[in-house]
Amino acid sequence: MKIQLDMYQTIAVAVVVLMLGKFLKERVELLERFCIPAPVIGGVIFAIFTCLCYVTGIAEFSFDDILKEVFMVFFFTSVGFQANLKVLKSGGKSMIVFLGLVIGLIVLQNGTAVGLAKFLHLDPLVGMCTGSIPMTGGHGTAGAFGPVLEDFGISGATTVCTAAATFGLVAGSVMGGPLGERLVEKRNLLKTAIPEDDSLLLEEDKKHERHVKQYPAAFFQLVLAMGIGTVLSQVLSMTGMTFPIYIGAMIVAAVMRNLSEYTGKFPIYMGEINGIGGISLSMFLGLAMITLKLWQLAELAVPMLLLLTGQVLLMFLYTYFVVFSVMGKDYDAAVICSGTCGFGMGATPNAMANMQAVCEKYVPSVKAYLLIPIVGSLFADFINSLVITLFINFL
């Protein structure tokens, strides 16, 4: 029996999945601890249900997910608005250095994924499904680039990317706190902890305050960036390279944000844009998760496990030896390492949870709380999308 759901029914199912995920997350401590997004929790349960229906021959579900792309572009446009070069500059040398480390991590994640895939005699693009797309990118980027890889002939790429992103969330959360703690204890770093000025954190927080009356203006700014962005995307596609549909909107949003910051001629309603972006991400993930075909994972189970083990090993070695050394070998560097594990294998909330676990045991680290959210939320997704695009086009 084939069950066909139209656009309205599909989006309603996605909302039910979101609500189920939120309900379970509030009641199951483990889900809250690992910062697993509500759409992923509910979506995995629904995907298992549809998989059982498909395997047993009871029913096969078909969805009209046309709005998935709309919500995806809304979310990534909101990410583009985060790219404030003034904040990057205000963060000084440490911010630039850490951004360079994140770029290095993104390149290494993809290089490791492609190298291991070739070693296992797999298509390099299958390896990309476990690289920075699900690791640094998380579920949002996994859902965005999965269809792009499927267009290149990688069957079930979205399902593989999403499964890898879920693995990354858990692995990054499990590894981050203990790694930071080990660095602090083994090297006796608590004596290097110093109080720092947190005025920049407070200033950036003020820009993200939300006011109900400003939501329409924020929505219009997002739509404007998306509209102009489609033109830029068309121009970029003339190069013969493949770009995700949102890349133009993301770049236009970044330009609008920085024009606002440097000219002061018009405001950008960041708090409201973040709010709309958050809702869009939830809806996009909900729609992406309910359309997963878990049975496509079966033949890739063993190679995928090896590829993901490689990513965990890379993250441990990179943070423990490279990030810690470059960021100063002090207490702040140890907390930054725990946070890097969080967003480098999952998402910024995981990074914040990792750092909170370390800081609650010892003392706060203003430097870590400044660098990780700004680079992880404002710049990592933006740069990651560009690096992934380059890798896909040159493989």
Beta strands, then each sheet from edge to edge (+ up, - down):
strand 1: 2-5
strand 2: 60-63
sheet 1: 1+ 2+
end
